């Protein structure tokens, strides 16, 4: 009888251990649910940042794309009318320069809206253009039908109403000609600026050159469309965090804490040098840079939250092994309180990172969380040794997750090795457990 009772107690004890393990796993899943709410909170804060950026950009000037200069040459063409008669209509021919050399000096400023920062800038821009003899004869138009007196150089700046606060001059020959807004009668080409230039068949048969110099305000991005056959761009700024964008990266670049200098050379073969009757959007062939404020805390925090379940399970596994090996049982409520501390880590991380940046916030939040849980476990088990052990486990877990967040390109590789190592450690310490 006593042997039967002992056997039942052993079986019941082992079964209770297994059942408790199941309840701990369920508790970990329950604690994972609030992390989804934290994820929504991160997205909400990121949305507020975007609203602040849009508000400041709307009052200063937005992202700027400079297109041009181009030569616009109107001409008359006779077509069949509705009643079978011949009527004259005015068409337009667009000519790209052979060479364009752009020099841009960008002076950035930080503007604030509450706790958020937005990068705005003032840029001094000089564009030199050169045309080989205008090949108007390739259009098959009689010289007398070309409206030479209406020839003009045109350019487009995305947000010129707020970005340009002074006259823009075209230096053409010995003249300085002011650009004027053109009525929006060109389909697909809003906000065009135009400057009339003297042109006739004799002048058009020669090499032509000109330059445009102006100042431009904008925010976050400055790019230039490749509107010539051969394009050169040099951009200088004291901004230390550029993100180069466009159809190609700079041919040469130098980025320092004091700023950057970048140069591009680009042959635009994606569009013809001459086209008629419609405006071709050249914004797909741009060169330039984004002025990036390295506020990636929201993105990194979101990625950190994705590892919350892993962090909870590994911590609970350490608790479970400790209480089983050292015969010091923990109540499920105590598991839950420790799990809540692990969840609150992410709210600490989010709130602190908005003021200090992600890395320092991660350090502060992890130290606070590790200290709280170590104090809690040490008080329950009355063992400084076990509290130190839990601190070490949590430090390894948080350090591992931080490494994964930093190494974006190797996140999958690091994650796979880390999980394999964690499983191996758990298997090693669970060898003597009698389930």
C-alpha positions as CSV (number, residue, x, y, z in Angstrom):
1,X,0.0,0.0,0.0
2,X,2.8,2.4,0.9
3,X,4.6,1.6,-2.3
4,X,1.4,2.4,-4.3
5,X,0.9,5.7,-2.5
6,X,4.5,6.6,-3.2
7,X,4.1,5.8,-6.8
8,X,1.0,7.8,-7.1
9,X,2.7,10.8,-5.5
10,X,5.6,10.5,-7.9
11,X,3.3,10.4,-10.9
12,X,1.2,13.2,-9.6
13,X,4.3,15.3,-8.9
14,X,5.7,14.8,-12.4
15,X,2.3,15.4,-13.9
16,X,1.9,18.6,-11.9
17,X,5.3,19.8,-13.2
18,X,4.2,19.1,-16.8
19,X,0.9,20.9,-16.3
20,X,2.6,23.9,-14.7
21,X,4.9,24.1,-17.7
22,X,1.8,24.2,-20.0
23,X,0.2,27.0,-17.9
24,X,3.5,29.0,-18.0
25,X,3.5,28.7,-21.8
26,X,-0.1,29.9,-21.9
27,X,0.7,32.8,-19.6
28,X,3.5,33.8,-21.9
29,X,1.1,33.9,-24.9
30,X,-1.4,36.0,-22.8
31,X,1.4,38.4,-22.0
32,X,2.3,38.6,-25.6
33,X,-1.1,40.2,-26.4
34,X,-0.4,43.6,-24.8
35,X,2.7,43.9,-27.0
36,X,0.4,44.2,-30.0
37,X,-1.2,47.2,-28.3
38,X,2.3,48.6,-27.8
39,X,3.0,48.1,-31.5
40,X,-0.1,50.2,-32.3
41,X,1.1,52.9,-29.9
42,X,4.4,53.0,-31.8
43,X,2.6,53.4,-35.1
44,X,0.5,56.2,-33.5
45,X,3.6,58.1,-32.3
46,X,5.2,57.6,-35.7
47,X,2.1,59.0,-37.3
48,X,2.3,62.1,-35.1
49,X,5.9,62.6,-36.2
50,X,4.8,62.4,-39.8
51,X,2.1,65.0,-39.1
52,X,4.7,67.3,-37.6
53,X,6.9,66.9,-40.6
54,X,4.0,67.7,-43.0
55,X,3.0,70.7,-40.9
56,X,6.5,72.3,-41.0
57,X,7.1,71.4,-44.6
58,X,3.8,72.9,-45.5
59,X,4.7,76.2,-44.0
60,X,8.4,76.3,-45.2
61,X,8.6,74.4,-48.5
62,X,8.3,70.7,-49.4
63,X,10.6,68.2,-51.0
64,X,12.1,69.9,-54.1
65,X,12.7,68.5,-57.5
66,X,14.3,70.9,-60.1
67,X,13.6,70.1,-63.7
68,X,15.3,72.0,-66.5
69,X,16.2,74.2,-68.0
70,X,14.8,73.1,-71.4
71,X,14.3,75.0,-74.7
72,X,10.7,75.4,-75.8
73,X,10.1,76.3,-79.4
74,X,6.5,76.8,-80.6
75,X,5.5,76.3,-84.3
76,X,2.4,76.4,-86.4
77,X,1.1,73.3,-88.1
78,X,-1.8,72.8,-90.5
79,X,-4.2,70.0,-89.8
80,X,-7.6,68.8,-91.1
81,X,-10.5,70.6,-89.4
82,X,-13.9,69.3,-88.4
83,X,-15.6,70.3,-91.7
84,X,-12.8,69.0,-93.9
85,X,-11.0,72.4,-94.2
86,X,-7.4,73.0,-93.3
87,X,-6.8,74.9,-90.0
88,X,-3.6,76.1,-88.3
89,X,-2.8,75.1,-84.8
90,X,0.2,75.9,-82.5
91,X,2.4,73.1,-81.4
92,X,5.5,73.0,-79.2
93,X,8.9,71.3,-79.6
94,X,11.0,70.6,-76.6
95,X,14.8,70.5,-76.8
96,X,17.1,69.1,-74.1
97,X,20.6,70.7,-73.7
98,X,23.6,68.7,-74.7
99,X,25.3,69.5,-71.4
100,X,24.1,70.5,-67.9
101,X,26.4,71.3,-65.0
102,X,24.7,71.9,-61.7
103,X,26.4,73.2,-58.6
104,X,24.3,73.1,-55.4
105,X,25.3,74.3,-51.9
106,X,22.8,73.2,-49.2
107,X,22.6,74.8,-45.8
108,X,20.3,72.8,-43.5
109,X,18.4,73.8,-40.5
110,X,16.5,71.9,-37.8
111,X,13.0,73.0,-37.1
112,X,11.0,71.6,-34.2
113,X,7.4,70.8,-33.5
114,X,7.2,69.6,-30.0
115,X,9.6,66.8,-29.5
116,X,9.9,66.2,-33.3
117,X,12.6,67.5,-35.6
118,X,12.4,68.2,-39.3
119,X,15.3,69.0,-41.6
120,X,14.7,72.0,-43.8
121,X,17.3,73.8,-46.0
122,X,18.3,76.7,-48.0
123,X,20.2,76.0,-51.2
124,X,22.1,78.2,-53.6
125,X,21.9,76.6,-57.1
126,X,23.8,77.4,-60.2
127,X,22.9,75.6,-63.5
128,X,25.1,76.0,-66.6
129,X,23.6,74.6,-69.8
130,X,25.0,74.3,-73.3
131,X,23.1,73.5,-76.6
132,X,24.7,72.3,-79.7
133,X,23.2,73.7,-82.9
134,X,19.4,73.3,-82.5
135,X,18.3,70.4,-84.8
136,X,14.9,71.9,-85.6
137,X,15.2,70.6,-89.1
138,X,14.7,67.1,-87.9
139,X,11.1,68.0,-87.0
140,X,10.2,68.5,-90.7
141,X,8.9,71.9,-90.1
142,X,9.3,74.8,-92.5
143,X,11.3,77.7,-91.0
144,X,8.6,80.2,-91.7
145,X,6.2,78.1,-89.5
146,X,8.4,78.3,-86.5
147,X,7.5,81.1,-84.0
148,X,11.1,82.2,-83.3
149,X,9.9,85.2,-81.3
150,X,8.2,82.9,-78.8
151,X,11.2,80.8,-78.0
152,X,11.9,80.4,-74.3
153,X,13.8,78.6,-71.7
154,X,11.6,76.8,-69.3
155,X,12.2,75.0,-66.0
156,X,10.1,73.5,-63.2
157,X,10.6,73.6,-59.4
158,X,8.2,71.4,-57.5
159,X,7.2,73.9,-54.8
160,X,8.3,77.2,-56.3
161,X,5.6,79.2,-54.7
162,X,7.0,78.7,-51.2
163,X,10.5,77.6,-52.1
164,X,11.6,80.6,-54.3
165,X,11.4,84.0,-52.6
166,X,13.2,86.1,-55.1
167,X,13.5,86.6,-58.9
168,X,15.2,83.8,-60.8
169,X,17.4,85.1,-63.6
170,X,18.5,83.4,-66.8
171,X,21.9,84.7,-68.0
172,X,21.7,84.3,-71.8
173,X,24.4,86.0,-73.9
174,X,24.8,89.4,-72.5
175,X,21.3,89.6,-71.1
176,X,19.7,88.7,-67.7
177,X,16.2,87.6,-68.2
178,X,13.7,87.1,-65.4
179,X,11.7,83.8,-65.3
180,X,8.0,84.3,-65.0
181,X,5.3,81.8,-64.1
182,X,3.7,80.2,-67.2
183,X,-0.1,79.7,-67.3
184,X,-0.8,76.0,-66.5
185,X,-1.8,75.2,-70.1
186,X,0.8,72.4,-70.5
187,X,-0.6,69.0,-69.7
188,X,1.4,67.2,-67.0
189,X,3.7,70.2,-66.4
190,X,2.5,72.4,-63.6
191,X,4.4,75.3,-62.1
192,X,6.5,75.9,-65.1
193,X,8.8,79.0,-65.1
194,X,9.7,80.5,-68.4
195,X,12.2,83.1,-69.8
196,X,11.9,84.4,-73.4
197,X,15.2,84.2,-75.4
198,X,16.1,85.7,-78.7
199,X,16.3,83.0,-81.4
200,X,16.3,82.8,-85.2
201,X,17.6,80.3,-87.7
202,X,21.0,81.9,-87.7
203,X,21.4,81.9,-84.0
204,X,20.0,78.4,-83.7
205,X,22.7,77.1,-86.0
206,X,25.4,78.1,-83.4
207,X,26.3,76.7,-80.0
208,X,24.2,78.3,-77.3
209,X,24.8,78.5,-73.6
210,X,23.2,80.0,-70.6
211,X,23.1,79.8,-66.8
212,X,20.5,80.0,-64.1
213,X,21.3,81.0,-60.6
214,X,18.8,81.1,-57.7
215,X,18.2,80.3,-54.1
216,X,15.7,77.6,-53.1
217,X,14.1,76.6,-49.8
218,X,12.9,73.1,-49.2
219,X,12.7,70.3,-46.7
220,X,14.0,66.7,-46.4
221,X,14.9,66.2,-50.1
222,X,16.6,68.0,-53.0
223,X,16.9,66.3,-56.3
224,X,17.6,67.4,-59.9
225,X,16.1,65.9,-63.0
226,X,18.6,64.8,-65.7
227,X,17.4,67.1,-68.4
228,X,20.4,67.1,-70.6
229,X,22.2,64.5,-72.7
230,X,25.2,64.8,-70.4
231,X,24.5,65.8,-66.8
232,X,26.9,66.8,-64.0
233,X,25.9,67.5,-60.5
234,X,27.9,68.6,-57.5
235,X,26.2,68.9,-54.1
236,X,27.8,70.2,-51.0
237,X,26.4,70.6,-47.5
238,X,27.4,70.7,-43.8
239,X,24.7,68.0,-43.2
240,X,26.4,64.9,-41.8
241,X,23.6,62.3,-42.6
242,X,22.8,62.4,-46.3
243,X,20.9,59.6,-48.0
244,X,21.7,59.7,-51.7
245,X,18.8,58.9,-54.0
246,X,17.8,58.9,-57.6
247,X,18.7,56.8,-60.7
248,X,22.3,56.3,-59.5
249,X,24.6,56.8,-56.6
250,X,27.3,59.5,-56.7
251,X,30.4,58.7,-58.6
252,X,32.4,60.3,-55.9
253,X,31.4,61.2,-52.4
254,X,32.9,62.3,-49.1
255,X,30.8,62.1,-46.0
256,X,32.1,63.4,-42.7
257,X,30.7,64.7,-39.4
258,X,31.2,68.2,-40.8
259,X,29.2,67.5,-43.9
260,X,29.3,65.9,-47.3
261,X,30.4,66.5,-50.9
262,X,29.0,64.4,-53.7
263,X,29.4,64.4,-57.5
264,X,27.4,62.7,-60.2
265,X,27.8,62.2,-64.0
266,X,24.9,60.8,-65.9
267,X,24.1,60.2,-69.5
268,X,20.3,60.4,-69.9
269,X,19.4,57.9,-72.6
270,X,15.9,57.2,-71.3
271,X,14.2,60.0,-73.3
272,X,14.8,61.6,-76.7
273,X,16.6,64.9,-76.9
274,X,13.8,66.4,-78.9
275,X,10.1,65.7,-78.5
276,X,6.9,67.4,-79.6
277,X,3.4,68.4,-78.5
278,X,3.6,67.1,-75.0
279,X,5.6,67.5,-71.8
280,X,7.7,64.4,-70.9
281,X,7.9,63.9,-67.2
282,X,11.6,63.6,-66.3
283,X,11.1,63.1,-62.6
284,X,12.0,59.4,-63.1
285,X,15.6,60.4,-63.9
286,X,16.7,62.4,-60.8
287,X,19.9,62.8,-58.9
288,X,20.3,64.1,-55.4
289,X,20.0,63.5,-51.7
290,X,17.7,63.3,-48.7
291,X,18.7,65.2,-45.6
292,X,18.0,62.5,-43.1
293,X,17.6,63.1,-39.4
294,X,18.6,59.7,-37.9
295,X,15.4,59.3,-36.0
296,X,14.9,55.6,-36.6
297,X,13.7,54.9,-33.1
298,X,10.2,54.1,-34.1
299,X,11.3,51.5,-36.7
300,X,13.8,49.9,-34.3
301,X,11.2,49.9,-31.5
302,X,8.7,48.1,-33.7
303,X,11.3,45.5,-34.6
304,X,12.2,45.1,-30.9
305,X,8.5,44.5,-30.0
306,X,8.4,41.7,-32.5
307,X,10.9,39.8,-30.3
308,X,8.7,40.2,-27.2
309,X,7.3,36.7,-27.2
310,X,10.8,35.3,-27.5
311,X,12.1,37.4,-24.6
312,X,9.2,36.3,-22.4
313,X,9.5,32.6,-23.2
314,X,13.3,32.5,-22.6
315,X,12.9,34.3,-19.3
316,X,10.1,32.0,-18.2
317,X,12.2,29.0,-19.3
318,X,15.0,30.3,-17.0
319,X,12.6,30.7,-14.1
320,X,11.1,27.2,-14.7
321,X,14.6,25.6,-14.8
322,X,15.6,27.4,-11.6
323,X,12.6,26.5,-9.6
324,X,12.8,22.9,-10.8
325,X,16.5,22.3,-10.3
326,X,16.8,24.2,-7.0
327,X,13.4,23.0,-5.7
328,X,12.2,26.6,-5.1
329,X,8.8,26.8,-6.6
330,X,7.4,30.1,-8.0
331,X,3.7,30.9,-8.2
332,X,2.1,31.6,-11.5
333,X,1.2,35.1,-10.2
334,X,4.9,35.7,-9.7
335,X,5.6,34.6,-13.3
336,X,2.9,37.0,-14.4
337,X,4.4,40.0,-12.5
338,X,7.8,39.3,-14.0
339,X,6.2,39.0,-17.4
340,X,4.5,42.4,-17.0
341,X,7.9,43.9,-16.2
342,X,9.1,42.4,-19.5
343,X,6.2,44.0,-21.4
344,X,6.6,47.4,-19.8
345,X,10.2,47.4,-21.1
346,X,8.8,48.3,-24.5
347,X,6.8,51.3,-23.3
348,X,9.9,52.5,-21.5
349,X,11.9,52.0,-24.6
350,X,9.4,53.9,-26.8
351,X,8.9,56.9,-24.4
352,X,12.6,57.4,-23.6
353,X,13.7,57.0,-27.2
354,X,11.7,60.0,-28.3
355,X,14.1,62.2,-26.2
356,X,17.4,60.3,-26.1
357,X,17.5,58.2,-29.3
358,X,17.1,54.4,-29.5
359,X,20.4,53.1,-28.3
360,X,20.6,55.1,-25.1
361,X,16.9,54.4,-24.4
362,X,17.4,50.7,-24.9
363,X,20.2,50.7,-22.4
364,X,18.2,52.6,-19.8
365,X,15.0,50.5,-20.3
366,X,16.9,47.2,-20.2
367,X,18.9,48.1,-17.1
368,X,15.7,49.2,-15.3
369,X,13.9,46.0,-16.3
370,X,16.8,43.7,-15.4
371,X,17.2,45.4,-12.1
372,X,13.5,45.2,-11.2
373,X,13.2,41.5,-12.1
374,X,16.5,40.6,-10.4
375,X,15.4,42.4,-7.2
376,X,12.0,40.6,-7.4
377,X,13.5,37.1,-7.9
378,X,16.2,37.6,-5.3
379,X,13.6,38.6,-2.7
380,X,11.3,35.7,-3.5
381,X,14.1,33.0,-3.5
382,X,16.2,34.7,-0.9
383,X,19.3,34.1,-3.0
384,X,21.6,36.7,-4.4
385,X,23.2,34.0,-6.6
386,X,20.0,33.2,-8.3
387,X,19.2,37.0,-8.8
388,X,22.6,37.4,-10.4
389,X,21.9,34.4,-12.6
390,X,18.6,35.9,-13.8
391,X,20.3,39.2,-14.4
392,X,22.9,37.5,-16.5
393,X,20.2,35.6,-18.5
394,X,18.2,38.8,-19.2
395,X,21.4,40.8,-20.1
396,X,22.2,38.1,-22.7
397,X,18.7,38.1,-24.1
398,X,18.4,41.9,-24.3
399,X,22.0,42.1,-25.7
400,X,21.2,39.5,-28.3
401,X,18.0,41.3,-29.4
402,X,19.8,44.6,-29.5
403,X,22.5,43.1,-31.8
404,X,19.8,41.7,-34.1
405,X,18.2,45.1,-34.3
406,X,21.5,46.8,-35.3
407,X,22.6,44.2,-37.8
408,X,19.6,44.5,-40.2
409,X,21.3,42.6,-43.1
410,X,22.3,39.7,-40.8
411,X,19.2,39.7,-38.6
412,X,17.9,36.3,-39.9
413,X,21.4,34.7,-39.6
414,X,21.9,36.1,-36.1
415,X,18.4,35.1,-35.1
416,X,18.8,31.5,-36.3
417,X,22.1,31.1,-34.5
418,X,20.7,32.7,-31.3
419,X,17.6,30.5,-31.2
420,X,19.8,27.4,-31.8
421,X,22.1,28.3,-29.0
422,X,19.2,29.1,-26.6
423,X,17.6,25.7,-27.4
424,X,20.9,23.9,-26.8
425,X,21.3,25.6,-23.4
426,X,17.8,24.8,-22.3
427,X,18.3,21.2,-23.5
428,X,21.5,21.0,-21.5
429,X,20.0,22.2,-18.2
430,X,16.8,20.1,-18.7
431,X,18.6,16.8,-19.0
432,X,18.1,15.9,-15.3
433,X,14.5,16.9,-15.1
434,X,12.2,14.0,-14.4
435,X,9.1,14.7,-16.3
